[in-house]
């Protein structure tokens, strides 16, 4: 004489709640499986998740359900694999970077190019763990009556992009001072 309708209703509602809750878990695990099997990124890769305005940093941990990314300021982001829709992996292939150097329009461009090429070679030799290929002067990017802009470009490992560019700028300033060249 016990009415089982409330018991069945409660069990059905609980089953639906567990089903909906498990749906997110299953999505995260399946996404994690594909991330791992397709080798989309790995621990140590520098990535941007949620392109274009997402989280950028180094992957610290990659699990079946979540990915942990630490940004350059030290913040740790824990992202559900199922929420990763767009991803940019900066660590696959060379990351090309450059710095533009402005000099007076009347500067001796051959001397400027020579000094920039020396700086680029020196940087690559002294930072082989950060620089993939030597920096080289690519030529003029802008000209006017007052100034000329020359580009120094090369490729680096993505996580060191900012550090290498800061170092290059210091090296350029020092080399220009040493060689009597003026910046514009």
C-alpha positions in Angstrom: 0.0 0.0 0.0 2.9 2.4 -0.4 2.6 5.0 -3.1 5.8 4.8 -5.2 5.0 7.7 -7.5 6.9 10.3 -5.3 9.9 7.9 -5.1 10.0 7.4 -8.8 9.6 11.2 -9.4 12.4 12.0 -7.0 14.6 9.3 -8.6 13.8 10.7 -12.1 14.6 14.3 -11.1 17.9 13.2 -9.4 18.7 11.2 -12.6 18.1 14.2 -14.8 20.2 16.4 -12.5 23.1 14.0 -12.6 22.7 13.6 -16.3 22.9 17.3 -17.0 25.8 17.6 -14.6 27.7 14.8 -16.2 27.1 16.3 -19.6 29.7 19.0 -18.9 32.1 16.5 -17.4 31.8 14.2 -20.4 32.3 17.2 -22.8 35.5 18.2 -20.9 36.9 14.7 -20.9 36.1 14.1 -24.6 37.7 17.5 -25.5 40.7 16.6 -23.4 41.0 13.3 -25.2 41.1 15.0 -28.6 43.6 17.7 -27.4 45.9 14.9 -26.2 45.6 12.6 -29.2 45.8 15.3 -31.8 48.8 16.9 -30.0 47.2 20.4 -30.3 49.5 21.7 -27.5 51.5 20.3 -24.7 53.1 21.2 -21.4 55.6 24.0 -21.9 53.9 25.4 -25.1 53.1 29.1 -25.1 49.4 29.4 -26.1 46.5 31.8 -26.4 43.2 30.2 -25.5 40.1 32.1 -26.7 41.6 33.9 -29.6 41.7 36.9 -30.1 41.1 38.3 -26.5 41.8 35.2 -24.5 44.4 33.9 -22.0 48.0 33.8 -23.1 50.7 31.9 -21.2 52.7 28.7 -20.8 50.8 25.5 -20.4 51.8 24.1 -17.0 49.5 21.1 -16.9 47.3 19.3 -19.4 44.8 16.9 -18.1 41.8 15.0 -19.4 39.4 17.6 -17.9 41.3 20.9 -17.5 44.3 22.8 -18.9 46.4 25.0 -16.6 48.0 28.1 -18.2 50.3 30.6 -16.4 50.5 34.1 -17.9 53.5 36.4 -17.8 52.3 38.1 -14.7 52.2 34.8 -12.8 48.4 34.2 -12.8 47.4 30.6 -13.1 44.3 30.1 -15.3 42.4 26.7 -15.0 40.3 26.2 -18.1 37.9 23.4 -18.8 38.9 21.6 -21.9 35.3 21.6 -23.1 35.4 25.5 -23.0 38.4 25.7 -25.4 36.9 26.7 -28.7 39.8 28.6 -30.3 43.5 28.1 -29.6 46.6 29.7 -31.0 49.8 27.7 -30.3 52.8 30.1 -30.5 55.3 27.3 -29.9 54.8 25.4 -33.1 57.1 26.7 -35.7 59.1 29.9 -35.5 57.7 33.1 -34.1 58.9 36.0 -36.1 59.5 39.2 -34.3 61.1 42.5 -35.2 62.1 45.9 -33.8 62.0 49.1 -35.9 64.9 51.5 -35.4 64.5 55.1 -36.4 67.5 57.1 -37.4 68.0 60.6 -38.8 67.3 60.8 -42.6 71.0 61.8 -43.2 72.4 58.8 -41.3 74.8 56.5 -43.1 72.4 53.5 -43.8 75.2 51.1 -44.6 76.7 51.7 -41.1 73.3 51.4 -39.5 72.6 48.1 -41.3 76.1 46.8 -40.4 75.7 47.6 -36.7 72.1 46.1 -36.6 73.3 42.9 -38.2 76.2 42.7 -35.7 73.7 43.2 -32.8 71.4 40.5 -34.3 74.2 37.9 -34.7 75.5 38.7 -31.2 72.1 38.3 -29.6 71.5 34.9 -31.3 74.9 33.7 -30.2 74.4 34.8 -26.6 70.8 33.6 -26.2 70.6 30.3 -28.1 67.9 29.1 -25.7 65.6 32.1 -26.6 66.5 33.0 -30.2 65.7 30.4 -33.0 67.5 32.2 -35.8 69.8 35.2 -36.0 68.3 38.6 -36.4 69.1 40.4 -39.6 68.4 43.9 -41.0 65.6 43.6 -43.5 65.8 47.2 -44.8 63.8 50.4 -44.7 60.2 50.3 -43.5 59.6 54.1 -43.5 61.3 57.2 -45.0 60.7 60.9 -44.7 62.7 64.1 -44.9 63.5 63.9 -41.2 63.9 60.3 -40.3 64.3 56.8 -41.7 63.1 53.6 -40.1 65.1 50.3 -40.4 63.8 46.9 -39.4 65.8 44.2 -37.5 63.9 40.9 -37.6 64.4 37.3 -36.6 62.6 34.4 -34.9 62.4 33.4 -31.3 60.8 30.9 -29.0 57.4 32.4 -28.2 57.6 32.6 -24.4 60.8 34.7 -24.7 59.4 37.2 -27.3 59.2 40.2 -24.9 62.5 39.5 -23.1 64.4 39.2 -26.4 62.9 42.4 -27.8 63.8 44.3 -24.6 67.3 42.9 -24.7 67.7 43.8 -28.4 66.6 47.4 -27.8 69.3 47.7 -25.1 71.9 46.2 -27.4 71.0 48.5 -30.2 71.2 51.6 -28.1 74.6 50.5 -26.7 75.9 49.6 -30.2 74.7 52.9 -31.7 76.4 54.9 -28.9 79.6 52.9 -29.3 79.7 53.5 -33.1 78.7 57.1 -33.0 75.3 56.6 -34.6 72.3 58.7 -33.6 68.7 57.5 -33.1 66.0 59.5 -34.8 
